Amino acid sequence: MQSPSGLTVLDAPRGFGKTALAGLWLSAPAPLPNRPVVWVPAPDARTNHVDYWDRALTVIQDSCEAVPRLAADHQHPEREMREYLAASTVPFVVVFNRVDLIEGDGLGERLTALIDEVPGLKIIVTLQDRASVEVLDNVPIDEYLSVDDLRFTPDEAVTLFSGAGIVLPSNDVHSICQRLAGVPALMKLAVEVVNGLPERSRSREMIRQRIDLALYGYTKRQVPPGAENSELARFTRQLAPARTVTVEIAQLLAPGIDVVPLLNRLESTGVLFHDRQLPHWHCAPAVRDALMRIDDEAGGASGERLLLLSRYCLERSDIAGAVHYAIDAQAWAEVADILNRHWADLLVDHAGLLRKAMWSMPAEIMGANHSMRVGRDMLELRLRTPSSDYGSRGAAASEFVDVDAATDALVRLNSGTVQIVVLRASGEYRRSADVARNLVRIADNLSVAQIGDFRSQLPALRLIWGVAFQLVGSVDDAATQLAIAYRDSLEHGPRFVSRHSAGNAALDAALRGNLLEASQWLRVEGDFPDVAGWLGPPSHIGGAIARVLVALDTLDFAAAAAAVEVLDGISPAGDVWAFGAYARTRWSLARRDPFTGLVTLQRAGAANESPVTCDASSGAAFLSAARIDLLLAAGEGGKATDEAAVLGSRMPIVQVSAARAYLLTGNPERALRMCREIDWSADFYPRVRVEATLVEAAAYHSVGEWSDAVDSWSRACELVEQTGALSAFSTIPRRVIEDLESRAQSREPSVVAFLESEAVEIYPATIERLVLSRREAEVLRGLSDGLPIADIARKLFVTQNTMKSHVRRLYRKLGVHSRDEAVAAAHRLSLLDVEPERQRSSP
């Protein structure tokens, strides 16, 4: 209320401290110093405007001795009041309380005339009756303060309690404020209650109990006024269960009566307060609880009305409202049914409510619903570290609902999808994909009528199935389910599925090397706004990874750098963390920074290690291939081939990286043999096929079989032209490319584009494979064990001088100058347990 003149309106029900607020403002040293203030009290009952202005004129004259009084008989009190106020040399401040009690028309025009004809006049009016608010519809109002402005905010509540000498944790005060809706009269009552408690008894639970008890008494005494069985009293009890009241809800709970006048009367009493923007009414949660208790004591049926409200909300697709009312009614079977049918809708904006509902569920209900119990665990993020149900032994099939045996399609699909998430969290990707295939079969055979029961939920399920396929490399199945999830979510929701499925479809295409398809999905994904809250990271990360891979494959390094920055800002990475780590290693390889890539792999593995090792994990295969490639790029040929030998994976991407390791360390024959053994009959990865064909071309080139080399080179170029994956050329030495290109019949545009780009060779042209002789390995073992030179010599039956010569040669071979450096190099190169040969190779 900072304006020094004009009209200020305080519009709120009883109990919102309008008079107190005006008094506090007027008593402040600014902004209206030394001005006469007149308080015109509220009339005792409805009155006409002549009597109101007559009373106001009398009060004004009694309050100001500086202006001569008018005759006692006020013939025209309104005009005389204007003349009296205008005669003052100092502008007045006049507070007109409860002008909504003035009957008749013209109040707005009278206030406007008063302000226009009395220079500098400041008028403050208070309103309480919602039905009379229209009296000011056409009045120029300088300041308008309503319920929202007059309620205490949580921080203001802390100041209120602190000013009363009450020291409580701010979270406790915020909780009190929320429960009392910040209503000033109720907050004042709360301060009195807490002040009456000994400090040692001011626990959060004790404070709530005492405030609720005081609110119950306050509500019973004060609202609604009148006889126990009056129409307004009955109406108030009927409305008590409603969290939000509209005219339609009031008619639902109190059928057969005109509810609008009663709603306005309830607002005037302070039981309800009005939403400024919407035709809704609310009451403080503590008052609502007190009213339901009063209704139950009077033999009411608040439980039945809560269920009525739950079903009303469900019919209008207000799933959160339906859950709230079912929980209030403690109708747990109803709650379970709603969650089973609509959990996907709740996940988007009401994850907290979903969590509350699951944790409030009685043990007997939860025990009979295994999928809901597991869903609760998932929400608590327990399954990232396995819960007690699945910790050491994985998820036994007997513990799950038999998907095929269940008769209700919704139960079958929901229960099976929960199983998928549990199995994925346990690292059992193959089993999760098997369950997903079963569910796809069920969903694809649903009738139109069956689909109609949970049309908005099915896209979210298909999204989960698609990711399950993605994690085992079933890229065709993944592409199908993600595309259906995207299409159906556009029409039926939930909207986060649209962005999530588009991003993961782009990732699926990028991993395969179908860059055109990936780019199309990325454009689609970019049309959707960011997903807020905890669903944001999983909805965004698929597209972010795809952008990195597409930019790298098309040699757009500026775009790749920007995409990596976005990817680094998304946390947690969720189920596709391995693909995110793979994309970062590809970026490290493109920058010739393999050591950063190796650190990335180590940290990603430590942060996301699955509890169960799964040979079917495509993410694990991509990371294994990346590790081999990074070791090769670091010049660690021996470690790269050892890694390839240990892995023994049958996934093409790992086999191609292993073949490249043998090629670049001087074994082209074995590289060719490995490429020929790759099984391409499963899901097709065009980009991996490109790299395999390039390895073949380079291997034939290395052994001088020119016809086969050129033939493989031509096929590789055709595949690059089809996929657009220019970065694949970086996987073999540039001089080999130039030599093969000079022998080819035609010069492909993709090769020209690569050679003219800024792309660097990922791997050194010459990679050494360091091995030790048996004697060198024995000396190194002695150094690693911390033995003195004399002890090592005695152990190996040589003189100390001979031993010193061995040590010097070993240091030269390792490129080190001390025992500590030698031991560090031995650990880095895995030389303490292996004895490979030293080879130098140039494909």
Secondary structure, 3 states (H helix, E strand, C coil): CCCCCEEEEEECCCCCCHHHHHHHHHHCCCCCCCCCEEEECCCCCCEEHHHHHHHHHHHHHHHCCCCCCCCCCCCCHHHHHHHHHHHCCCCCEEEECCHHHEECCCHHHHHHHHHHHCCCCEEEEEECCHHHHHHHCCCCCCEEECHHHHCCCHHHHHHHHHHCCCCCCHHHHHHHHHHCCCCHHHHHHHHHHHHCCCHHHCCHHHHHHHHHHHHHHHHHHHCCCCCCCCHHHHHHHHHCCCCCECHHHHHHHCCCCCHHHHHHHHHHHCCCEECCCCCCEECCHHHHHHHHHHHHHCCCCHHHHHHHHHHHHHHCCCHHHHHHHHHHCCCHHHHHHHHHHHHHHHHHHCHHHHHHHHHHCCHHHHHCCHHHHHHHHHHCCHHHCCCCCCCCCCCCHHHCCCCCCCCCHHHHHHHHHHHHHHHHHCCCHHHHHHHHHHHHHHHHCCCHHHHHHCCCCHHHHHHHHHHHHHHCCCHHHHHHHHHHHHHHHHHHCCHHHHHHHHHHHHHHHHHHCCHHHHHHHHHHHHCCCCCCHHHHHHHHHHHHHHHHHHHHHCCCHHHHHHHHHHHHCCCCCHHHHHHHHHHHHHHHHHCCCHHHHHHHHHHHHHHHCCCCCCCCCHHHHHHHHHHHHHHHHCCCHHHHHHHHHHHCCCCHHHHHHHHHHHHHCCCHHHHHHHHHHCCCCCCCCHHHHHHHHHHHHHHHHHHCCHHHHHHHHHHHHHHHHHHCCHHHHHHCCHHHHHHHHHHCCCCCHHHHHHHCCCCCCCCCCCEEECCCCHHHHHHHHHHHCCCCHHHHHHHHCCCHHHHHHHHHHHHHHHCCCCHHHHHHHHHHCCCCCCCCCCEEECC
